[in-house]
Amino acid sequence: MYVHFDGYPDSKLPLLLAAYQHRFAGDLEAMTHHLIDDVDHGWDELGTDLLDGAPAALRRSLTGGDEYPSRQITNVICTDGTPAERELITQDGTDELEWAYVLHPHGIEVIALQAYDRGPVVAWDTDPRSRILANPGAWHPQSPAPIVAPHSRPRPSTAAPTSAPAPRKTARR
């Protein structure tokens, strides 16, 4: 699948994780059909319609309240005037692309194409609100994905406050 505005993982990965968890309810085959098989050429942009079915609070957290539809690439015409056929993107054809996202049964492999030919896999159950680094060097295939789970608010302490020990008096001479 080609996405013209392929985007950095800090923007696309939360969208894909939330889509898998909510819109497609963990059905990777349905997600694959929607994103890859049912598309003539590719996508101009992946939109917030992928968040359909997600809780409103999660949707707001990921989009800031912005809504925009996914848009497919349409009316692709070759230089000779004939309609273009869908092309298979291979490793050799990724020279100008920065990021690739490979859907696996256990998660999304995120590849920083300018640095590596493989990448770490982000589990499907990863919280889409996680903090995700977009630095290509951080996505080394032999390292864990550079993702930090969202912090929950610290709970107030229920322990009784302790008093500080009294200061020691020093003898004066």
N, C-alpha and C positions, 0 to 999 in steps of 0.2 A: 504494500500500500504506500502510495506517495502522498505526502501532505505538503503543499507548497509552502505554507507557513509552518514548517515542521516544529519549530519552537524548542526552547530549552526545557530540560526535564522539570525545572521548578514550576513551569506552567502546564505542560502537557501531561506529565506523570500523574498529578492529582486528578485531572480530568479522566484519564484512562482508568485509574484505580476506582474512582467513584462510579464510573459507568459500569465497570465489571461488577462491583458490589451491589449496585442499586438498579440501574436500568435493565441490566442483563441478568441480575440475580444469580451471579456466579456461573452463568451458562457461557463458557468460552466459545462454544460453537456458534451460538447466536451472535455474540459480539464479533467474531471473525466474519460471519456472513455479512453483517451490517457494514463493518469497516473495510472489508477487503473484497469479498466475493460479489456483493451487490453494487459495486461501484464500477462505472465504465472506464474511467481513466485514473482517477485519484481524487484527492480533496484539495480544495483551495484552503480551507480552514476547518478545524474541528471546533464545534460550538457547544454552547451550554445545553442544547437539546440532549447531549449525552448524559446530562445530570437528571433527566426525567426519572422520577421515582425516588430521588435522593431526599432526605429530610430537608426541610426549608432552611434550618440553621446551618447545615453542612453546605448547602448550595450557596447561601450568602457568604459563608466563610471562604469558599473557593472563588467566588466571582465578585464579591463586594457589591452585589446587587445588579451587576451588569448582565444583560441577556443578549445573546447573539446566536443565530442558527449556524449549524454546520453547512458548508457550501461545497458541493462537488465541482470538479473541473468539468466544464461542458464545452461543446462545440469546438473540439480540438481539430484543427485543419492542418494537414501537411503543406509544405511549400508548393506541391503540385496541385493543391486544391482538393485533394481527396480527404475524407475523414480519417483521422488518425486511429490506429489500433492500440489497444492497451499493451504497454510494454512491461516486461518483467525487469525489475530493478535488481541488478546483481552487484556484487562487491566492486566490480570494475566500473559500474555506472554511478558511483556515489561520490565522485571527486568534489562536487560543489556542495554536497550535503554535510551538515554538521552532526546531526543526531539520527539514530535509528532506534526504533522500539520494536522488539520481536516478542510476539505473544506466545508464551509457553503454558502448558497446563499448570505449572507451579508458580508462575509469575511473569513479569515483564522484564526482558533483558534490555538494558539501556546501554547503547553503544555510542561512545564519543568518537565518531568516524574519523576525525582529523588526528586522533591519537592512537586508537586501538581498532582491532578488527572483531573484538568480542567485548562483552561488558558484564558487569554483575547483574544478577537477577533480583528484582524487587518482588517480594511475595505479594500475592493478590490481597491478602488480608492487612496489608500496610495501611495505616490511617492516612487518608488523602490529605489531611491537614498538617501532615509532618513537614518539617523544614527540610528542603531538598537543595543541595548545593548544585549549581549549574556550571562549575568549573570543570572543563573536560578532563583535566589531569586527575581529578578526584574519582573518576569512574574507571579505575584500573580493573581489568577483568579478574584479577586474583585477590581483590580487596572487597570488603563489604561495601554495599552501596552507601554513598554519603548522605544518609537520611537520619534526621533526628526526630523522634516522636514528639508530638506536641506536648508541652508541659501542662500539667494540670495545676490548678491553683493550690498553693500550699494551704494545708488545713491549720486552723488556729490550734495552738497547743492547749490541751486540757489539763496538763500538769499544773500543780500549784506553783506559783512563782517562788523561787528561792531567794533568800536574802544574801547579799554579799557579806563575806566575813568582815568583822570590824577591823579597821586599820590597826596595825601594831604600833604601840607607843615605843619610841626609842628614848633611852635615857640620855639626859643632857649632863654634861659635866661643867 
